[in-house]
Amino acid sequence: MSKLWWKVLAVVVACAVCVSYASAQEKKGKREGGRHPTVEERFNKLDTNGDKKLSFDEFKAGPFGKKGGDPARLEKLFKKIAGDDEFITLEEFKDFMKQMAERAKKEKGKEPEKKG
């Protein structure tokens, strides 16, 4: 009887591990197969009306506006990206995201300042 008990216990543990792994994969899969979305995919998600350009309302409804920052600062950022018109094109968005990635890369490579 004790051999049967150990087999049952092993099956239960294996099931628990599988469920845990599947749950982790499901969370990971929320990013489309575990990868980060492309710049185009991010742009298209923000472009809710499908006109191939982002209005300020679409921009602030996305992650940039959801961070709870200063609305005036958000508007200034939008105008910086959009340039002379009142919309952000895919190319402008790509340029901005490239600048952000380069900036993050530089920041990551910096040594933390020592206090003291």
NORRA-V996870 format. One record per backbone hydrogen bond with DSSP energy under -1.0 kcal/mol. CO is the residue of the C=O (numbers start at 0). NH is the residue of the N-H. Records with the same first field share a line. If there is no record, write none. Layout:
CO = NH / NH
This chain:
0 = 4
1 = 5
2 = 6
3 = 7
4 = 8
5 = 9
6 = 10
7 = 11
8 = 12
9 = 13
10 = 14
11 = 15
12 = 16
13 = 17
14 = 18
15 = 19
16 = 20
17 = 21
18 = 22
19 = 23
20 = 24
21 = 25
22 = 26
23 = 27
24 = 28
27 = 30
28 = 31
37 = 41
38 = 42
39 = 43
40 = 44
41 = 45
42 = 46
45 = 47
46 = 49
53 = 87
54 = 58
55 = 59
56 = 60
61 = 65
64 = 67
69 = 73
70 = 74
71 = 75
72 = 76
73 = 77
74 = 78
75 = 79
76 = 80
77 = 81
78 = 82
87 = 53
88 = 92
89 = 93
90 = 94
91 = 95
92 = 96
93 = 97
94 = 98
95 = 99
96 = 100
97 = 101
98 = 102
99 = 103
100 = 104
101 = 105
102 = 106
103 = 107
104 = 108
